[in-house]
Amino acid sequence: MCGLGCTKFFNVVLSLVGLGISAFALFVEMKSEVDEDFTPPCDLGEDISCSVLFHSQYGTGFGLVSQFLPANHPANQPNNVYWGIYFAFFFLLSLFNYKFIATFQILLSLCALVGSAYLGYILHFVLKNVCVLTVGTGAVNVLLLLFSMCKRRALKPKVLKEDKYGYYIPTTNYP
């Protein structure tokens, strides 16, 4: 699909887009908590509203952390904090072209897709709502998975030094 430089570029750009979405969502969430009259720009209607997810029990810790830890625990953060950490970490990993890092990025992307699918399920079937930012985050996660798979495919395995008969002969640096 793409070469190594192309996949690296798209992974970096998509990570920054995801980080921007997360930062914007965190700003909107914090602003709506402070100012009661604030209407988030992502609240497009009654059925398309990010505020519903932000102010529900699923808006912090994916609705799972508060079941195991108290509400004031440091691990019980808004979902956008977790997404921001994920996208920042993915951005850093995108700067390196190693096969094991590309494999790790694929695993991270799969975990993020599970998180996006979980939030999508909660939004659609439990809260009966749609959040534009969650849909955008899910789309970025799908694209990151695809480009990470392309990156891994573009990385060639290291060729071992062979002699003229096709056998690998290990060499040492000792005289």
N, C-alpha and C positions, 0 to 999 in steps of 0.2 A: 504494500500500500504506500508506504513512505520510507524514506531513508532514515538513517540514524539522526541526522541533524534536524530533519523535519519533525520527527517524533519528540525529540528533546524540546524543540521550540513549542510544540503544541502542549506538551506536558507542563512546561513552565507557564505558558499563557493561561491554560485552563486552571492551574493551581492558583494563579493570581486572581482570576475571575472568581473562583470559589472563595478565596480569602476576602475579596471585595464584597461578595454577596453576604458572607458571614458577618463582616464588619458592619455593613449596612443594616442587616437584620438585628444585630446586637444594639446598634444605635437606636433603631426604631423601638425595640423592646424597652430599652432603658428610658427613652424619652416618653413613651406612653405610660410608664410607671410613675414618672415624676409629674407629668402634666396630664391631668384628667381630660382636658379639652383637646388634646393632640389626636388628630386623625392620621394614622399612618398612610403614606402614599400607596402602599400595597393593599390597602383595604378598598377593593373595587366594588364591592356590593355585599349583600347579606350572605351569600353563599361563597364568595371569594374574599376571604379575610384572613390576614396573618395574625391579627390580634386574638382570634379565637384560640389558636395554638399557643401563642405566647402566654396567655393568661390561664391556660388549662393546666392540669396536673402533669401533662405530657410535655410542657414547655421547658421544664428543667430536668436535667438528668435523664432525658428520654422517657420520663415517667417511671423509670426503673430504680434509679439511685435512691429516691426517697422511700422506697419500700424496704431498703436494707439499712439506710443511714438516716440520722435525724435531718430535719429540714434545714438547719443552719450549718450543716457540715460543709467543709470546703470543696468536697467532691460533687456537691449538688449544685452545679452551675447551670446557667441557661444552655440550651442545646447549641446555640451559635458559638459559644466558647469552645465546645468540643469540636465543632466543624472547623473553626478557625485554626485550632491546634493541628488538626488533621491536614488541612490544606497547606499550612506553613511547613509541616514536616514533609509532605509530598513534594512541595516546591524544592526543598533542600535535596531530597533524594533525586529529583529530576536533573540536577546539575551533574550527576555522575553517570558514566556509561559503563556499568559492570553488569554482567548477567545475573548475579545473585541479587543485586539491588533492583533490577528490573523484575525479577521474580517476586521479591518482597513488595514491590509496588503493585503487582497484580493481586497479591494476597490482601494488601491494604485496600485496594479498590473494591475487592469482593466484600470485605467487611463493611466498607462504606456503603456499598449498594444494599447490603442487608439492613443497615441503619436507615437508609433512604426509603427502602420498601416498607420497613416497619412504620416510619412516620407517615408515609403515604397511606398505609392501611388505617392507621389511627385517624388521620384526617378524613378519609373518605367514609369509612364504615362506623367509626365511633363518634367523631365530632360532626360528621356530615357537612364538611367544608373543604375548601381548596385554598392552599397557601401558595402564592406565586413564587415566593422565595424557596420553599421546600421543593417545588417542582423544578425550579432552576438548579438547585443544589443536586437533585437527583440526575438531571440531564448532564451536569458537569461531571458527576461521578461515573456515569455510563461512558462518556467520552474519554475520561481519564483511564478507565479500564481498557477501552479499545486501543488507545495510543500506547499504553503500557505493554499491551500484548504485541503491538507492532514493534516497539522498542526492543523487547526481549527477542523477537524473531530476527531483528536486524543485527543484533550482536552475535558475531560469529564465535564459535568455540575456539579456544587457544590451540593452535596447531603444534603438536609435539615434534621435536627435532628427530628426523628419521635418517637412517643411513641409506645407501644406494640400493639396498635389498628390501627396504620397507619396514625394517625393525627399528624400534625405539631403543637407543642406547643412552642410558643416563650418563651424564658427564659430571665431573666434580671440578672444583676450583683448586684442588690441591695438586702440587707438582708430582 
